Amino acid sequence: MFARPLTEAEVRALSKRLGGVRELVAPKHRKELEGLPDAEVVKDLAHSPAHVRRPLIDAGGALYGGFTKEVREKLLGELKERR
């Protein structure tokens, strides 16, 4: 993302899959983007790759942001279902 930052269209597409643009914001940057309208958050994420939540994990049909305990559990559940 740093070598080739996301475009605004990519940010919008990813945010739809995650459940909203705010879900795409890295936790440590949420407070600084809190008062902005969604359109401005999209622009910020497209121009400031450090503000994008990472990692983004595309597990087939589902997209996960971050590598929290909840995300790990969901990924393990998906793996078990596939077996």
Phi and psi in degrees as GROMACS dihedral restraints (atoms count N, CA, C in turn):
[ dihedral_restraints ]
;  ai    aj    ak    al  type     phi  dphi    fc
    3     4     5     6     1   -80.0    20    10
    4     5     6     7     1   -37.2    20    10
    6     7     8     9     1   -71.4    20    10
    7     8     9    10     1   -37.1    20    10
    9    10    11    12     1  -138.1    20    10
   10    11    12    13     1    90.2    20    10
   12    13    14    15     1   -58.3    20    10
   13    14    15    16     1   155.9    20    10
   15    16    17    18     1   -64.2    20    10
   16    17    18    19     1   147.3    20    10
   18    19    20    21     1   -83.0    20    10
   19    20    21    22     1   166.8    20    10
   21    22    23    24     1   -62.3    20    10
   22    23    24    25     1   -37.0    20    10
   24    25    26    27     1   -64.5    20    10
   25    26    27    28     1   -39.8    20    10
   27    28    29    30     1   -66.4    20    10
   28    29    30    31     1   -40.5    20    10
   30    31    32    33     1   -60.6    20    10
   31    32    33    34     1   -45.6    20    10
   33    34    35    36     1   -63.0    20    10
   34    35    36    37     1   -42.4    20    10
   36    37    38    39     1   -64.5    20    10
   37    38    39    40     1   -44.3    20    10
   39    40    41    42     1   -65.9    20    10
   40    41    42    43     1   -40.1    20    10
   42    43    44    45     1   -65.5    20    10
   43    44    45    46     1   -33.2    20    10
   45    46    47    48     1   -62.5    20    10
   46    47    48    49     1   -41.2    20    10
   48    49    50    51     1   -71.2    20    10
   49    50    51    52     1   -27.0    20    10
   51    52    53    54     1   -90.6    20    10
   52    53    54    55     1   -12.4    20    10
   54    55    56    57     1   103.1    20    10
   55    56    57    58     1    17.2    20    10
   57    58    59    60     1   135.3    20    10
   58    59    60    61     1   154.3    20    10
   60    61    62    63     1   -63.9    20    10
   61    62    63    64     1   -30.6    20    10
   63    64    65    66     1   -66.6    20    10
   64    65    66    67     1   -26.4    20    10
   66    67    68    69     1   -70.3    20    10
   67    68    69    70     1   -17.8    20    10
   69    70    71    72     1   -89.8    20    10
   70    71    72    73     1    -8.0    20    10
   72    73    74    75     1   -84.3    20    10
   73    74    75    76     1   131.8    20    10
   75    76    77    78     1   -59.3    20    10
   76    77    78    79     1   137.4    20    10
   78    79    80    81     1   -51.0    20    10
   79    80    81    82     1   -39.2    20    10
   81    82    83    84     1   -74.7    20    10
   82    83    84    85     1    -6.6    20    10
   84    85    86    87     1  -111.2    20    10
   85    86    87    88     1     0.2    20    10
   87    88    89    90     1   -61.7    20    10
   88    89    90    91     1   -42.9    20    10
   90    91    92    93     1   -62.3    20    10
   91    92    93    94     1   -40.4    20    10
   93    94    95    96     1   -71.4    20    10
   94    95    96    97     1   -23.0    20    10
   96    97    98    99     1  -102.2    20    10
   97    98    99   100     1     1.5    20    10
   99   100   101   102     1   -52.8    20    10
  100   101   102   103     1   -46.1    20    10
  102   103   104   105     1   -86.4    20    10
  103   104   105   106     1    -2.9    20    10
  105   106   107   108     1   -80.7    20    10
  106   107   108   109     1   146.9    20    10
  108   109   110   111     1   -68.2    20    10
  109   110   111   112     1   156.9    20    10
  111   112   113   114     1   -53.9    20    10
  112   113   114   115     1   -39.2    20    10
  114   115   116   117     1   -60.4    20    10
  115   116   117   118     1   -37.3    20    10
  117   118   119   120     1   -73.1    20    10
  118   119   120   121     1   -34.7    20    10
  120   121   122   123     1   -64.1    20    10
  121   122   123   124     1   -41.6    20    10
  123   124   125   126     1   -57.6    20    10
  124   125   126   127     1   -47.9    20    10
  126   127   128   129     1   -61.2    20    10
  127   128   129   130     1   -43.1    20    10
  129   130   131   132     1   -61.1    20    10
  130   131   132   133     1   -46.6    20    10
  132   133   134   135     1   -64.4    20    10
  133   134   135   136     1   -33.7    20    10
  135   136   137   138     1   -70.6    20    10
  136   137   138   139     1   -29.0    20    10
  138   139   140   141     1  -103.8    20    10
  139   140   141   142     1    -9.6    20    10
  141   142   143   144     1  -131.9    20    10
  142   143   144   145     1    82.9    20    10
  144   145   146   147     1   -56.6    20    10
  145   146   147   148     1   -26.7    20    10
  147   148   149   150     1   -66.3    20    10
  148   149   150   151     1   -18.7    20    10
  150   151   152   153     1   -85.0    20    10
  151   152   153   154     1    -8.8    20    10
  153   154   155   156     1   -83.9    20    10
  154   155   156   157     1   133.2    20    10
  156   157   158   159     1   -63.2    20    10
  157   158   159   160     1   137.3    20    10
  159   160   161   162     1  -138.1    20    10
  160   161   162   163     1   154.7    20    10
  162   163   164   165     1   -76.4    20    10
  163   164   165   166     1   160.1    20    10
  165   166   167   168     1  -101.9    20    10
  166   167   168   169     1   121.5    20    10
  168   169   170   171     1  -113.7    20    10
  169   170   171   172     1   115.2    20    10
  171   172   173   174     1   -95.2    20    10
  172   173   174   175     1   106.4    20    10
  174   175   176   177     1  -107.8    20    10
  175   176   177   178     1    69.3    20    10
  177   178   179   180     1    74.9    20    10
  178   179   180   181     1  -112.5    20    10
  180   181   182   183     1   -82.4    20    10
  181   182   183   184     1   -20.3    20    10
  183   184   185   186     1  -102.0    20    10
  184   185   186   187     1   146.6    20    10
  186   187   188   189     1  -119.6    20    10
  187   188   189   190     1   131.3    20    10
  189   190   191   192     1  -118.5    20    10
  190   191   192   193     1   142.3    20    10
  192   193   194   195     1  -112.6    20    10
  193   194   195   196     1   128.1    20    10
  195   196   197   198     1    85.6    20    10
  196   197   198   199     1   177.6    20    10
  198   199   200   201     1  -132.6    20    10
  199   200   201   202     1    53.8    20    10
  201   202   203   204     1   -76.3    20    10
  202   203   204   205     1   171.3    20    10
  204   205   206   207     1   -58.4    20    10
  205   206   207   208     1   -42.1    20    10
  207   208   209   210     1   -60.7    20    10
  208   209   210   211     1   -44.8    20    10
  210   211   212   213     1   -64.6    20    10
  211   212   213   214     1   -44.1    20    10
  213   214   215   216     1   -59.8    20    10
  214   215   216   217     1   -41.9    20    10
  216   217   218   219     1   -64.1    20    10
  217   218   219   220     1   -41.0    20    10
  219   220   221   222     1   -64.1    20    10
  220   221   222   223     1   -42.1    20    10
  222   223   224   225     1   -64.4    20    10
  223   224   225   226     1   -41.5    20    10
  225   226   227   228     1   -62.9    20    10
  226   227   228   229     1   -40.3    20    10
  228   229   230   231     1   -61.8    20    10
  229   230   231   232     1   -41.4    20    10
  231   232   233   234     1   -65.3    20    10
  232   233   234   235     1   -39.8    20    10
  234   235   236   237     1   -63.3    20    10
  235   236   237   238     1   -41.5    20    10
  237   238   239   240     1   -64.7    20    10
  238   239   240   241     1   -38.2    20    10
  240   241   242   243     1   -65.2    20    10
  241   242   243   244     1   -33.4    20    10
  243   244   245   246     1   -75.1    20    10
  244   245   246   247     1   -20.5    20    10
